Structure formats: structure tokens, C-alpha cells
């Protein structure tokens, strides 16, 4: 699977970056919830709308997809990758 690292920096908005990752994966909210081990797709909706945030465990799962977590969280390139 190709790295999504360079595609994560969509905006300075965590919810939008999280949403964009799911769309790049071509996954439904349910598929993302299942992958992250969340109990429902509503939890993904809450993250994508800025109502909620993922757990640390969910972020670790995302890192398995080679997603740059620093970029996802801050909207900036990881130090040393510019």
C-alpha cells in the first residue's frame, strides 16, 4: 500500500485531515471504525466533525498504514522530512 504521508496535509484542521485519510483509503466510516477497533461508525463521524478525537490506540492503528501521525495531528511535516 502506498504511503499516505504526503496527502495528509490537507488543511490545518485535524478533523478534515482525518476525514481525508479515510477518503484516500476509499473506506466507509464503518470500515474505518472496524479497522480502528471502534464500536460504531458514529465514533468516526464524531472525529471527522471535530466533536471527538481518536484514542491513542486508534492513532497507533493508523500508523500501521504508514500515516505520518505528526502531520495528522499538527498539520505540519515531521521534523527532518522537509
PyMOL commands that set and color helices and strands:
alter all, ss='L'
color gray80, all
select helices_A, chain A and resi 5-7+14-25+29-36+41-48+56-63+69-74
alter helices_A, ss='H'
color red, helices_A
deselect
rebuild
show_as cartoon
